[in-house]
């Protein structure tokens, strides 16, 4: 029998100097999720800057905007300059999740019409000055007929050449669906983060969107699996991360567990990654941002645990085989999901 690979003991470096984050306990068969966040170094930015990343899914309600807000602020906390563009026309929500809805006075539409400058439309976050928000249009408004992928590409090029300096990351929050709004959002991007959930409707849409992204020339596509529930995976009522990765064939950027704190943070306009103490979902978003910086990925692997021999059938050498879905980062396997 193969024994379960234990979680290694890791020395943590806290993000907040005034607080101390204790190391996680070693993994046991009774544990469900473990998350490793802290590193003793700053991530090294890979690729040419600015990196233009579109966050999409195809299906609505899977967590695109939540991912954009939390990953964007995580990047800012790591010391990188970030501009987040809400490309959802008429149904923008990114400003609400960031708590900036009362500070959006101008949008890209006013910039294109000559009513304001681009720097006037950018909303700088007071908590992290290297994070800025740019909205395409105001709520319940319609875009001009001439607005499309070329106009958004012009906005991105203007951000690259502004006097304050080019940002390190430009994150584009893509609207749901695969219509004109989707085409507009993916046009200036050279990377994509595909957000999906472990249900068949979301996975089918994600597979369709992956093909459209590749047809548009975007080859660097990574996947974030959101709203993972280990209790349902253990009961075989939800697909595991390994199943999803094998089905879509994409590099795994992060796994976000189901967390009730997400709803609370959304209603407060306070992103999850800013919570003290951090939650599991917040730690997972931090990890995803770290891997995005270094263009790294995770890999779901299978780790077997020696079956427990008890009861009548143990007399015949029979037992229940527990299968753990772990995340392979380099040569270390971090178990996160337990299924039976």
N, C-alpha and C positions, 0 to 999 in steps of 0.2 A: 504493500500500500504506500501511496505517496502521502507525505505529511504536509500540512498547510504551511506555506512559507510565512513566517511571522513578519509583522510590520517592523521595520528597523527603527531603532531609537535615533531621533533626529534632534539636533540642537536648533532651537528657534531664535530668530532675531525679531523682536517685536517691531511692528510698524509705528506704534505709538510709544515714545520714550517714557511717558509717565505711567504706562501700564505694562504689566508683564503677562504674556500669554503662556500658559503652561503647556508642555508637550502633551500630545495625545497619548492615551493609554495604548499598550500593545493590543493588537487585534486578537479577538477570540471568536469562537463560533457563535456567541450570543450577540456580537456586535453586528450592526447593519451597514453603517456608513462611516468611513474615516476620510478626513480631508487634510492634506498637507499643504500649508501655505508658505511658511516662512523660509526664506533663503538668507544666507549670510553675504549676499552680494546683490548688486543692482543688475537687472537684466540688460544684456547687450542688444541694442537695436540692430536688427538684420534687415537687409534690403535697402533700396534707394528711398530716400524721403522726398516728399511726403508719401506715405503709403495710403492709398485710397481704398478703403474697405467698405463694401456694401453688406449690410446685415439683412438677410431675407429668409423667406421660408415658403412662400406660396400660400399656405393656409393661414388664416387669421387666428389670433388668440393664442399663439404658441409661445409668445414671449420675446418677440423681436425688439420691441421698444424697451422692455425691461433689460434685455441683454445690452442694448446700445447704451443705455444710461449707466448701468453698473460697470460694464467693461470700459466705457469712456472715462468715467471718474477714476477707475482703478489705474488706467494708463496715466492720468494726470497725477495721481498720488505717487506713481513711480518716477515722476519727474519729466514726463514727456508732454509736449504741447499738443492739444487735441481740439479739433473743431468737429462737432456733431451736427449733421444736417438732417432735419426732419423733412423727408421727401414725401410725406403723406399729405396730399392736397385735400383741404377741407375737413380732414379728420385727424389733425395732428394731436399727439398726446405726449410727445417727448418733453415738452416744456412743463407739463403737469408732473411727470415723474421726477423731474429735476427741481421742482418748486420755483420755476422761473416764469410762470404764465403771466404774472403781472408786469414783467419787465420787457416783454416783446412788443416793441412799438413799430418796428419796420421789418419787412420780410424781403425775400428775393424779388418778389413782384415789384415792390417799390424801387428796388435797386435797378432792375431792368427798365423801369419806366422813367428813371432819372430823378425820382423824387427824393432819394437819399443816397449816401455813399455806402459802400460795402461795410466799412467799419462801424457805421451807425446801425446796421442791421444785425451785427454780431453782438450777442449778449454774453458778457463775461460772468462766470460764476464767482460769487464773493467768497466761497469757501476755498476754491482752488482757482487761482487767477490764470493758470495755464489751460483751463477748460473753457471753451466758448460754444454757444449754441446759435445755429442759423436755421430759421424756419423758411420754408418755401412760400407759404401763403398763410393768410389768416383763416381762422375757423369759419366754416360755412361759406367759403369763397371759391370762385372758379378761376382756373388759370387762363391766361390769354391763349388763343388758338395757336400762336406761334411758339409757345413754350414746349420744349421737348428735351431730348438728350443733348442736343447741341448747346442749349441754353444752360443746362446744369454743368456741362463740361466747361463752358466759359466761366461759370462761378468757381469751379474747382481750380481752373488756371489762374483766376484772379487771386484766390487764396494763396496759391503757390508764389505769386510774384508781389505780394503786398510788402510795404515798407517795414512792417514790424518783424518780418521774417516768415518763412514758410513753416506751417505746423508739421509736427512729426507724423501725426495721424489725422486723416479725414474720414470720419465714420458716417456712412449714409444709412439712415433708417428707412428701409424700403417698405412701401405699402403692401398690403395683402393682395393676392391675385397675380395674374400674369398679363395684365392688360397694359395700356399705355403708361400708366404710372410705374409699373415694374420696369418696363423698357427704359424709361427716362432715368430711373434710379441706378440701373446697372451700367449705363453707358460710360460714365467716366471712371468706373472702378477697375482695378486690376487684381483685386483679391475679393473673396466672398466668404462670409461666415453664414452657414446654413443652420437655422434654428429649427429643431423638430422635437416632437414629443413621442413617447412610446405607444402610439396608437396607429392603426393601419391607415386611417384617413390622412393623418399628417405625414406619414411615411410615403404614401403614394404621391402626394403633392410635392414632397421634398425630392423624390426621384425625378419628377417632371421638371422641377426648377433646376435641378443639377444639369439636365440635358440642355436647357435653355441657356444657362450660364456658360457651358462649354461651347455652345454654338456662337455665343457672343465673344469668344476668345478668352474667357476667364478660366484659367486652368488651376489656379491656386484656390481650392475650395476646401474649407474645413467645417466640421460639424459640431454643433453644441446640442446635446441631448438634455432637454429641460423637463422639469416636473417628474423626476424619477421617484417611484415609490417602491421601496424594497419589500414592504409587506406584500404587495401585489405580485412582485416578481417571485417571492418565495412561494406564493400560492399558485404560481403559473397563470396568473390572470393578466400579466403585463410582460411584454418582451424585454429581455435583458439588453444591456448595452452592447454585449457581444453580438447578439442577434441583429441589432440595428446596424452595427458597423459592417457586418457581413452582407446585409441586405443592400445598403447604399454604397458600400465600397469607398467611403470617404475617410480622410484623416480626422481623428477625434481631437477636438480642441478642448472640450470640457464636458463634465457631467454635473448637472444642477439638480440637487434633490428637491423634492416637494417641501415647501416651507411656508407656513402660515404667516410668517413675518413679511413675506413679499407683499401681501395685500395691505398690511399695516403701513409699510414704508411707502407704497404707492399712494395711499390716501393722504399721507402726511407730506408728500413731495420731498421725501428724504431717502435717497438711494440706499439700497441694502448694504452696500460695501462701507458705508460711513457709520454703521451701527457699532456701538461699543457696549458689551463685548460683541465680536463678530459672530454671525450665525453660520451654519453649515453652507447655506446657499451663498452667503456673502463670501465665504472663503473659496467656494468653487468658482465664483466670478473672478476673484483675484487671481486664482490659478490660471484661468482661461486667458486673462489679460497678459499674464507673464509669458505664456506660451505664444500668444499672438506677437509679442515684441520680438521674441527670438525665432519666430517661424518654426516653432516646435509643435509636437503633437503627442497624444497619448495613444496607447494601444490596449484594447481589452484582451485579456488572456484568461485562460481557465486554470484554476489551481484547485487540486483535489485535497480533500480532508479525509483522514482516516475515519471510517464509519464507526459510530458508537455501537458496541455490542451489548445489548441488554434485551431482556424479554425472552419470550419463548423461541423466536427465530434465531437468536444469538447462539443457541446450542448447535445450530447447523452452520454457523459461520456467516449468517446473513445479517445485513444491517442497512441502514439508510445512508446513501452517499450524498454528502453535502458538496455542492459545487460553488466555488466562489469566483465571481467575476472581479478580477483585479485590473489595475491600470499599470502598465509597464512603462516606466519613465527611465530611459537609459537601461541599466542592468538591474534596477530595483523594481519589485512588484509591490504596489500598494493595493491591498484588497479594499473594495468599496461596496460590493453588492454580494449578498449571500442568498443563494437559491438552493432548493432541495429537490 
